Amino acid sequence: MKKINLIVLLFIGLVFVSCDKDFEELNTNPNNPTSVPSELLLGNILRNTGNTMYSTFNGGDMGACWAQHWSKVQYNDEARYIPRESSITAVWRNLYETVASDANQMYILAGEEGNLVNQGVAQTMKAYSFLLLTDLYGNVPFTEALQGAVNIAPVYDAQSTVYNGCLALLDDAMALLNPANGDLDSSQDIVYGGDVAKWRKFAASLKFRALMRMSAKDARGSEMQALVNSGLLFNSSADEAKMVYLSASPNANPIFESVVFGTRGEWKINSQVVDRMDGSMGLPVDNRLPVVAQKNADGIYRGKPSGIADVPSNTYSYANVSPLGEFYLAPELPAVFLSYTELQFLLAEAAKKGYISGGDSAASAYYQAGIASSFADNDGASMGGYYSGSVIYTSGNALEQIATQKWLALYSQGMEAWTEWRRTGYPMLSPAQDGAINEIPSRYTYPVIEQSLNAANYSDAASAMGGDNLTSPVWWMN
């Protein structure tokens, strides 16, 4: 009996030893890794950025309508400066809690992998998301941001601090994004298909845009000139940063998703665009008009002014206001992060203001290049005799000309068009009819949830900006 008991005990011991051996390996789920390769975060970063900017409820209502590229014939509150709290919150969460957070994590993972190129891409997109956040809201968390449970109530930094921090991120990105430092996974890169050199140009061109945006408060001509001299700025439209969309829902452009797939046709062309393109306001007839708009039911191009609380059906209707152009309703329309066209107008302004060399001669050349590039962007529309009359570069009126042509060229890029209008003040636009406030908004208000989750820092930020109001100016506004 004792012999049998001994055998049983030995057997049990062997079982426990066997079970303990390789226990961690046996109980690890290979389909639920504790860490992921850094490049697997990139697609989500890019798609969330593009979808946030191009959503009709974000970049449409609180961008294209406020820049007066689009108007609405129904559901008109947002166009009258009564934004939805859900949209305000969604933009904040998408850019801060998803894009910036994932870019930060991508940088950390890439550092652990020793992948310098992935770190450079991550720094570029982290800078892009924070620049977009601060341009939209004003003061935002930056120096204490993205610390997770370590700090759930980060301080809001002044925009100047955010801008300086983003410029440093972009300098770091340009150093890391040297093609000699390695490759980028083309399957995850839905902007450049793995072209490291073009990512480097994106970082440099984004830095130039940031420097121009802050130039009224902190002009750094030497840094702008250094970027021009570097040869790293976009050389053509082939270099520009734009994200590819696919031909079918749910991977199509959000404008298509809402207007065509979702049959939401209330977004229409604004009369400010039509009047500047059909010759009504003294500009030459513009062959981009048939691209940005369709004819209405009467066979003409007709825009609607911004606002109007109760839209009279016999005055402005679904039928008698021109829809958005078919080109801009295509499912594959890319999400433009930064275009060669916009860069040309920024260079023109910089040359005119003396930030970079060349004076009026260089400014005129950049200006003309921007116009030509915009026509090419618009389905290759013919310039014809457009560069004539009031469009011809004139030294005394150059800044208004440059800004107005840039405003036209940024059509459908709602957030960017509104932001650049806020910065330059051109073209001259009147506030929406029946607006809830008597001026075009200067910023988004902070998400209401910030008042409870980060109350003290929210209060300090709002106070520093003169109140958490749509009309509170952001730092770089003239």
C-alpha positions as CSV (number, residue, x, y, z in Angstrom):
1,M,0.0,0.0,0.0
2,K,2.8,2.3,0.9
3,K,4.4,1.5,-2.4
4,I,1.3,2.4,-4.3
5,N,0.9,5.8,-2.4
6,L,4.6,6.6,-3.2
7,I,4.0,6.0,-6.9
8,V,0.9,8.2,-6.9
9,L,2.8,11.1,-5.2
10,L,5.6,10.8,-7.7
11,F,3.1,10.9,-10.6
12,I,1.4,14.0,-9.2
13,G,4.7,15.8,-8.7
14,L,5.7,15.0,-12.3
15,V,2.4,16.4,-13.5
16,F,2.9,19.7,-11.6
17,V,6.5,20.0,-12.9
18,S,5.3,19.4,-16.4
19,C,2.5,21.9,-16.1
20,D,4.8,24.6,-14.7
21,K,7.3,24.1,-17.5
22,D,6.6,26.6,-20.4
23,F,3.5,27.8,-18.6
24,E,3.8,31.3,-19.9
25,E,4.3,30.1,-23.5
26,L,1.2,27.8,-23.3
27,N,-1.0,30.6,-21.8
28,T,0.0,33.3,-24.2
29,N,-2.5,34.1,-26.9
30,P,-0.6,34.7,-30.2
31,N,-3.6,36.6,-31.6
32,N,-3.6,39.2,-28.7
33,P,0.0,40.5,-28.6
34,T,1.0,42.9,-25.7
35,S,2.8,45.1,-28.2
36,V,2.4,45.7,-31.9
37,P,4.8,46.8,-34.6
38,S,4.9,50.5,-34.8
39,E,3.9,50.7,-38.5
40,L,0.6,49.1,-37.7
41,L,-0.6,52.3,-36.0
42,L,0.0,54.4,-39.1
43,G,-3.0,53.6,-41.2
44,N,-5.4,54.4,-38.3
45,I,-3.6,57.7,-37.6
46,L,-3.9,58.8,-41.2
47,R,-7.5,57.7,-41.7
48,N,-8.7,59.3,-38.5
49,T,-7.1,62.6,-39.5
50,G,-8.6,62.6,-42.9
51,N,-12.0,61.5,-41.8
52,T,-12.1,64.2,-39.1
53,M,-11.2,67.0,-41.5
54,Y,-13.5,65.8,-44.3
55,S,-16.6,64.9,-42.3
56,T,-19.5,67.1,-43.5
57,F,-20.4,67.5,-39.8
58,N,-16.9,68.8,-38.9
59,G,-15.0,70.3,-41.9
60,G,-18.3,70.9,-43.7
61,D,-20.5,72.6,-41.1
62,M,-17.7,74.1,-39.0
63,G,-15.3,74.8,-41.9
64,A,-16.5,75.0,-45.4
65,C,-19.8,76.8,-44.3
66,W,-17.9,79.2,-42.0
67,A,-15.4,79.9,-44.8
68,Q,-18.4,80.5,-47.1
69,H,-17.5,77.9,-49.6
70,W,-20.6,75.9,-48.8
71,S,-24.1,76.8,-47.6
72,K,-27.1,74.8,-46.5
73,V,-30.7,74.7,-47.6
74,Q,-31.9,72.7,-44.5
75,Y,-30.6,71.9,-41.0
76,N,-29.0,75.3,-41.0
77,D,-28.0,75.8,-37.4
78,E,-24.3,75.1,-37.8
79,A,-24.1,77.6,-40.7
80,R,-25.6,80.1,-38.4
81,Y,-22.9,79.5,-35.8
82,I,-24.7,77.1,-33.6
83,P,-22.4,74.1,-33.7
84,R,-23.3,70.7,-32.4
85,E,-21.7,69.8,-29.1
86,S,-21.3,66.2,-30.4
87,S,-19.1,67.5,-33.3
88,I,-17.1,69.8,-31.1
89,T,-16.4,66.8,-28.8
90,A,-15.7,64.4,-31.7
91,V,-13.1,66.6,-33.3
92,W,-11.3,66.9,-29.9
93,R,-11.4,63.2,-29.2
94,N,-10.3,62.2,-32.7
95,L,-7.4,64.5,-32.9
96,Y,-6.2,64.4,-29.3
97,E,-7.2,61.0,-27.9
98,T,-6.7,59.0,-31.1
99,V,-4.4,60.7,-33.7
100,A,-2.0,62.5,-31.3
101,S,-2.0,59.6,-28.8
102,D,-1.4,56.9,-31.5
103,A,1.3,59.0,-33.1
104,N,3.0,59.3,-29.7
105,Q,2.7,55.6,-29.1
106,M,4.0,54.9,-32.6
107,Y,7.1,57.0,-31.8
108,I,7.7,55.1,-28.6
109,L,7.3,51.7,-30.2
110,A,9.5,52.7,-33.2
111,G,12.2,53.8,-30.7
112,E,12.1,50.4,-29.0
113,E,12.5,48.8,-32.5
114,G,15.3,51.2,-33.5
115,N,13.2,52.3,-36.5
116,L,14.2,55.9,-37.1
117,V,12.0,56.3,-40.2
118,N,8.8,55.3,-38.3
119,Q,9.8,57.7,-35.6
120,G,10.0,60.5,-38.1
121,V,6.6,59.7,-39.5
122,A,5.1,59.6,-36.0
123,Q,6.6,63.0,-35.1
124,T,5.2,64.5,-38.3
125,M,1.7,63.3,-37.6
126,K,2.0,64.3,-33.9
127,A,2.9,67.8,-34.9
128,Y,0.1,67.8,-37.5
129,S,-2.5,66.8,-35.0
130,F,-1.5,69.3,-32.3
131,L,-1.2,72.2,-34.9
132,L,-4.7,71.4,-36.1
133,L,-6.0,71.1,-32.5
134,T,-4.5,74.5,-31.4
135,D,-5.7,76.2,-34.6
136,L,-9.2,75.0,-34.0
137,Y,-9.5,75.4,-30.2
138,G,-6.7,77.8,-29.1
139,N,-4.8,76.8,-25.9
140,V,-4.7,73.0,-25.6
141,P,-2.7,70.5,-23.5
142,F,0.7,69.8,-24.9
143,T,3.6,69.7,-22.5
144,E,1.6,67.5,-20.1
145,A,-0.5,65.8,-22.8
146,L,-0.7,62.0,-23.5
147,Q,0.5,60.8,-20.2
148,G,-2.4,58.5,-19.6
149,A,-3.2,57.6,-16.0
150,V,0.0,59.4,-14.9
151,N,-1.7,62.7,-15.5
152,I,-5.4,62.7,-16.3
153,A,-5.8,66.5,-15.9
154,P,-3.0,68.0,-18.1
155,V,-2.4,71.8,-18.1
156,Y,-3.5,73.7,-21.2
157,D,-0.5,75.4,-22.9
158,A,-0.5,78.7,-24.6
159,Q,-0.6,78.4,-28.4
160,S,2.9,79.9,-28.7
161,T,4.1,77.0,-26.6
162,V,2.3,74.4,-28.7
163,Y,3.7,76.0,-31.9
164,N,7.2,76.0,-30.6
165,G,6.8,72.4,-29.5
166,C,5.5,71.3,-32.9
167,L,8.3,73.1,-34.7
168,A,10.7,71.1,-32.6
169,L,8.8,67.9,-33.5
170,L,9.1,68.7,-37.2
171,D,12.8,69.5,-37.0
172,D,13.3,66.1,-35.3
173,A,11.1,64.5,-38.0
174,M,13.2,66.0,-40.9
175,A,16.4,64.6,-39.3
176,L,14.9,61.1,-38.8
177,L,13.2,61.0,-42.3
178,N,16.4,60.5,-44.2
179,P,16.0,57.7,-46.8
180,A,19.3,56.4,-45.6
181,N,17.8,55.6,-42.3
182,G,15.6,52.8,-43.6
183,D,12.3,52.0,-45.3
184,L,8.6,52.6,-44.5
185,D,6.0,49.8,-44.8
186,S,4.2,50.8,-48.0
187,S,1.1,48.7,-47.1
188,Q,0.5,50.9,-44.1
189,D,1.3,54.3,-45.6
190,I,-1.9,55.4,-47.4
191,V,-0.4,58.8,-48.1
192,Y,2.9,58.2,-49.8
193,G,3.0,54.4,-50.2
194,G,6.3,54.1,-48.3
195,D,8.2,57.0,-49.9
196,V,10.4,58.3,-47.1
197,A,11.8,61.3,-49.1
198,K,8.2,62.6,-49.6
199,W,7.4,62.3,-45.9
200,R,10.5,64.4,-45.3
201,K,9.2,67.0,-47.8
202,F,5.8,66.9,-46.0
203,A,7.5,67.7,-42.6
204,A,9.4,70.6,-44.1
205,S,6.4,72.0,-45.9
206,L,4.3,71.7,-42.8
207,K,6.9,73.6,-40.9
208,F,6.8,76.3,-43.5
209,R,3.0,76.5,-43.1
210,A,3.3,76.7,-39.3
211,L,5.9,79.5,-39.5
212,M,3.6,81.5,-41.8
213,R,0.6,81.0,-39.6
214,M,2.4,82.3,-36.5
215,S,4.3,85.1,-38.5
216,A,2.1,88.0,-37.4
217,K,3.1,87.3,-33.8
218,D,6.5,85.7,-34.2
219,A,8.1,86.2,-37.7
220,R,11.0,83.9,-38.3
221,G,12.2,84.8,-41.8
222,S,15.6,83.1,-41.4
223,E,13.9,79.8,-40.7
224,M,11.6,80.2,-43.7
225,Q,14.5,81.0,-46.0
226,A,16.5,78.0,-44.7
227,L,13.6,75.8,-45.7
228,V,13.5,77.3,-49.1
229,N,17.2,76.9,-49.5
230,S,17.1,73.3,-48.2
231,G,15.3,72.0,-51.3
232,L,13.0,69.9,-49.0
233,L,9.8,71.8,-49.8
234,F,7.2,70.4,-52.2
235,N,8.5,70.7,-55.8
236,S,5.2,69.7,-57.5
237,S,1.8,68.3,-56.8
238,A,3.4,64.8,-56.8
239,D,4.9,65.7,-53.5
240,E,1.8,66.9,-51.7
241,A,0.3,65.1,-48.7
242,K,-3.1,63.6,-49.5
243,M,-4.7,60.4,-48.3
244,V,-6.2,57.9,-50.7
245,Y,-9.8,56.9,-50.3
246,L,-11.5,53.9,-52.0
247,S,-14.5,53.7,-54.2
248,A,-17.1,52.2,-51.8
249,S,-18.4,52.8,-48.3
250,P,-17.2,52.7,-45.6
251,N,-13.8,53.5,-47.0
252,A,-14.8,56.4,-49.3
253,N,-14.4,60.1,-48.8
254,P,-16.7,61.3,-46.0
255,I,-18.2,64.0,-48.3
256,F,-19.4,61.2,-50.6
257,E,-20.5,59.1,-47.6
258,S,-22.8,61.9,-46.4
259,V,-24.1,63.6,-49.6
260,V,-24.2,60.7,-52.1
261,F,-24.3,57.4,-50.1
262,G,-26.3,59.0,-47.2
263,T,-28.5,61.1,-49.6
264,R,-27.9,64.2,-47.5
265,G,-28.0,66.9,-50.2
266,E,-28.5,70.0,-48.0
267,W,-24.9,71.1,-48.5
268,K,-24.8,73.4,-51.5
269,I,-22.5,75.9,-53.1
270,N,-22.2,79.3,-51.5
271,S,-23.0,82.4,-53.4
272,Q,-19.6,83.9,-52.5
273,V,-17.9,81.2,-54.6
274,V,-20.3,81.4,-57.5
275,D,-20.2,85.2,-57.6
276,R,-16.4,85.2,-57.7
277,M,-16.3,82.6,-60.5
278,D,-19.0,83.6,-62.8
279,G,-17.7,87.2,-63.3
280,S,-20.2,88.9,-61.1
281,M,-17.7,90.4,-58.7
282,G,-15.2,91.7,-61.3
283,L,-13.0,88.6,-61.5
284,P,-12.6,86.9,-64.9
285,V,-14.9,84.0,-65.6
286,D,-13.5,80.9,-63.9
287,N,-13.5,77.5,-65.6
288,R,-13.2,75.9,-62.2
289,L,-16.9,76.7,-61.5
290,P,-18.3,73.6,-63.4
291,V,-15.9,71.5,-61.3
292,V,-16.8,72.9,-57.8
293,A,-20.6,73.1,-58.5
294,Q,-23.3,71.6,-60.6
295,K,-26.1,73.5,-62.4
296,N,-29.4,73.8,-60.5
297,A,-32.7,72.6,-61.8
298,D,-33.0,75.7,-64.0
299,G,-29.7,74.9,-65.7
300,I,-27.7,77.7,-64.1
301,Y,-25.1,78.0,-61.4
302,R,-26.7,79.6,-58.3
303,G,-25.3,79.8,-54.8
304,K,-27.0,80.6,-51.5
305,P,-25.8,83.1,-49.0
306,S,-24.7,81.8,-45.6
307,G,-27.2,81.5,-42.8
308,I,-31.0,82.3,-42.9
309,A,-32.8,80.8,-40.0
310,D,-35.9,79.7,-41.9
311,V,-35.0,79.0,-45.5
312,P,-37.9,80.0,-47.7
313,S,-38.5,77.0,-50.0
314,N,-39.4,79.2,-52.9
315,T,-36.2,81.2,-52.5
316,Y,-33.5,78.7,-51.7
317,S,-34.4,75.1,-52.1
318,Y,-32.8,71.7,-52.9
319,A,-33.7,72.3,-56.6
320,N,-32.8,75.9,-57.2
321,V,-29.4,76.1,-55.4
322,S,-26.5,74.4,-57.2
323,P,-25.3,71.1,-55.6
324,L,-21.6,70.5,-54.9
325,G,-19.7,69.5,-58.0
326,E,-19.5,65.9,-59.0
327,F,-15.7,66.0,-58.9
328,Y,-15.9,66.9,-55.2
329,L,-18.5,64.2,-54.5
330,A,-16.4,61.4,-55.9
331,P,-15.8,58.6,-53.4
332,E,-12.1,58.6,-54.2
333,L,-11.6,62.3,-53.6
334,P,-8.4,62.4,-51.5
335,A,-8.1,64.0,-48.1
336,V,-5.6,66.8,-48.6
337,F,-3.3,67.3,-45.5
338,L,-1.2,69.9,-47.3
339,S,-1.1,70.7,-51.0
340,Y,1.6,72.0,-53.3
341,T,-1.0,74.7,-54.4
342,E,-1.4,76.1,-50.8
343,L,2.4,76.1,-50.4
344,Q,2.8,78.2,-53.5
345,F,0.5,80.9,-52.1
346,L,2.3,80.8,-48.7
347,L,5.6,81.3,-50.5
348,A,4.1,84.2,-52.4
349,E,3.0,85.9,-49.2
350,A,6.3,85.2,-47.6
351,A,8.2,86.8,-50.5
352,K,5.9,89.8,-50.5
353,K,6.4,90.4,-46.8
354,G,10.1,90.0,-47.1
355,Y,10.4,86.8,-45.0
356,I,12.1,85.1,-47.9
357,S,14.1,86.6,-50.8
358,G,12.8,87.7,-54.1
359,G,10.4,90.5,-53.4
360,D,7.6,91.2,-55.8
361,S,9.2,89.2,-58.6
362,A,9.3,86.0,-56.6
363,A,5.9,86.7,-55.1
364,S,4.3,87.1,-58.5
365,A,5.9,83.9,-59.8
366,Y,4.7,81.9,-56.7
367,Y,1.3,83.4,-57.0
368,Q,0.9,82.5,-60.7
369,A,2.2,79.0,-59.9
370,G,-0.4,78.6,-57.2
371,I,-3.2,79.6,-59.6
372,A,-2.0,77.3,-62.3
373,S,-1.7,74.4,-59.8
374,S,-5.3,75.1,-58.5
375,F,-6.7,74.8,-62.0
376,A,-4.8,71.5,-62.4
377,D,-6.2,70.3,-59.1
378,N,-9.7,71.0,-60.3
379,D,-9.9,68.1,-62.8
380,G,-7.4,69.9,-65.1
381,A,-9.7,72.9,-65.8
382,S,-8.4,75.2,-68.5
383,M,-7.1,78.5,-67.3
384,G,-7.9,80.1,-70.6
385,G,-7.7,83.9,-70.1
386,Y,-8.2,83.8,-66.4
387,Y,-4.8,85.4,-65.5
388,S,-6.0,88.8,-66.7
389,G,-7.6,92.0,-65.3
390,S,-7.9,92.1,-61.6
391,V,-6.2,88.7,-61.2
392,I,-2.9,90.0,-62.5
393,Y,-0.4,90.4,-59.7
394,T,-0.3,94.0,-58.4
395,S,2.3,95.0,-55.8
396,G,-0.1,97.4,-53.9
397,N,-2.9,94.8,-53.7
398,A,-0.8,91.6,-53.6
399,L,-1.7,90.3,-50.2
400,E,-5.4,90.5,-50.8
401,Q,-4.9,88.9,-54.3
402,I,-2.8,86.0,-52.9
403,A,-5.2,85.3,-50.0
404,T,-8.3,85.5,-52.2
405,Q,-6.8,83.0,-54.7
406,K,-5.7,80.8,-51.9
407,W,-9.3,80.9,-50.5
408,L,-10.6,79.7,-53.9
409,A,-8.0,77.0,-54.1
410,L,-8.8,75.6,-50.7
411,Y,-12.4,74.8,-51.8
412,S,-13.6,71.6,-50.0
413,Q,-10.7,71.7,-47.5
414,G,-13.1,73.2,-45.0
415,M,-11.0,73.5,-41.8
416,E,-8.0,74.8,-43.6
417,A,-10.0,77.3,-45.7
418,W,-11.6,78.7,-42.6
419,T,-8.3,78.8,-40.7
420,E,-6.5,80.7,-43.5
421,W,-9.4,83.1,-43.8
422,R,-9.2,83.8,-40.1
423,R,-5.5,84.5,-40.4
424,T,-5.6,86.8,-43.5
425,G,-9.1,88.3,-43.4
426,Y,-9.4,87.9,-47.2
427,P,-11.6,87.8,-49.1
428,M,-13.9,90.2,-47.4
429,L,-16.8,88.2,-46.1
430,S,-19.9,89.2,-44.1
431,P,-21.3,87.1,-41.2
432,A,-24.0,84.7,-41.9
433,Q,-27.5,86.1,-42.2
434,D,-29.5,85.4,-39.0
435,G,-26.3,84.3,-37.3
436,A,-26.4,83.4,-33.6
437,I,-23.4,85.7,-33.2
438,N,-22.6,88.8,-35.3
439,E,-19.3,87.7,-36.6
440,I,-17.7,84.7,-38.3
441,P,-16.4,82.3,-35.5
442,S,-12.7,82.6,-34.5
443,R,-12.5,79.1,-32.9
444,Y,-14.3,76.1,-31.6
445,T,-15.4,76.1,-28.0
446,Y,-13.9,73.5,-25.8
447,P,-15.9,70.2,-25.3
448,V,-18.3,70.5,-22.4
449,I,-16.8,67.3,-20.9
450,E,-13.5,69.1,-20.3
451,Q,-15.3,71.3,-17.7
452,S,-15.8,68.3,-15.5
453,L,-12.8,66.1,-16.3
454,N,-10.2,68.9,-16.2
455,A,-12.1,71.8,-14.6
456,A,-9.3,73.9,-13.1
457,N,-7.1,73.8,-16.2
458,Y,-10.1,74.3,-18.5
459,S,-11.0,77.4,-16.5
460,D,-7.5,78.8,-16.7
461,A,-7.4,78.2,-20.4
462,A,-10.7,79.8,-21.0
463,S,-9.7,82.8,-18.9
464,A,-6.4,83.2,-20.8
465,M,-8.3,83.4,-24.1
466,G,-10.8,85.9,-22.9
467,G,-13.6,83.3,-22.4
468,D,-14.5,80.0,-23.9
469,N,-16.4,81.7,-26.8
470,L,-16.7,81.2,-30.5
471,T,-15.6,84.8,-30.9
472,S,-12.4,84.6,-28.7
473,P,-9.5,85.1,-31.0
474,V,-6.7,82.6,-31.3
475,W,-3.1,83.6,-30.7
476,W,-2.0,84.1,-34.3
477,M,-5.0,86.1,-35.6
478,N,-4.1,89.6,-36.7
